[in-house]
């Protein structure tokens, strides 16, 4: 999945300002209760519906897990393939009239928008029900104290390297720059190191590693949208470093994910930064020459990458909320999460599953230093201005000027949303 598509949530957020007032009364209790053994006492439905992310592994996993649920509870599970990036827009328009599923699938960053629109039911999850789940993953699907989802998987990015060109995993970004200097020959489309140098999802790690931040947080983790750290001194210094990579020719102007992935798969690049969604294609292309490692250190510290937590949410308008919650917990329990991992190679959001695939170790190690993307609605205003800023930076614009312009745009967009100053 392309991470620079996250700014597409902006159009959905515009709808949220209109639809939030139309959302259901959150004081009403969902129909049904639990009998204390995790079994819902509400009227048992004949069918539960799920919008499953339209990826081959996800569809295969949930077809199998749905059959297991049917065998155990005598409830059919109806699966509709539906890209998680498109689900919110459809729910915003159709859920209130009964057009949505019982369960839908989302990453953590639009949780604030989902809450404001009243699209997801508030989940009352007991300590017993949450046993075995990654606490940070659970928290990523919580908005201002309201639990909106049950986590499925956690993903972040790491360093892939071609052992034929780079025999050992680079430990520092000084090592990366040396590799870039030694191996880069742009005239032959050969590079020591590549990344999507205008994509803020990846660039965040460098800005954060130098003291930049998106929105400041207080001790309780509440974001202050008036305090933006994307153009502070540290962020500008990091942007100057990235600009230097473009000026040296280490990163070609106009670099995209498709270009980077193609060159790496062809064996023309020593190392790239990317996510686990490319593990299969890269293994197929490079075979035993593929290595995966956590991101090299930057300024002597581990880089703080963005992570995405994906999870199941119960439709606020579902007539089967208790059973839908049971289904969400069932497909994410320990046994079924192992099946999910086997079929998708996505790391489950659980602490009771051992990952033994050495190709995944780089991601699991990097995940220890990752932070979930802010899940407040204002985050949707960040992606496009920051991408535009780094496009200008890659073309020679002064980094301070470009980042100042991005922050001004973010503030203007937040003001249009009715947030920030």
Secondary structure, 3 states (H helix, E strand, C coil): CCHHHHHHHHHHHHHHHHHHHHCCCCCCCCCCCECCCCCECCCCCCEEEEEECCCHHHHHHHHHHHHHHHHHHCCEEEEEECCHHHHHHHHHHHHHHCCCCCEEEEECCCHHHHHHHCCECCCCCCHHHHCCECHHHHHHCEECCEECCEEEEEEEEEEEEECCCCCCCCCEHHHHHHHHHHHCEHHHCEEEEECCCCCHHHHHHHHHHCCCEEEEECCCCCEEEEEEECCCHHHHHHHHHHHHHHHCCCCCCCCCHHHHHHHHHCCCEEEEEEEHHHHHHHHHHHHHHEEEECCCEECCECCCCEEEEEEEEEECCCCCHHHHHHHHHHHCCHHHHHHHHHHHCCCECECCCCCCCHHHHHHHHHHCCCEECCCCHHHHHHHHHHHHHHHHHHCCCCHHHHHHHHHHHHHHHHHHHCCCC
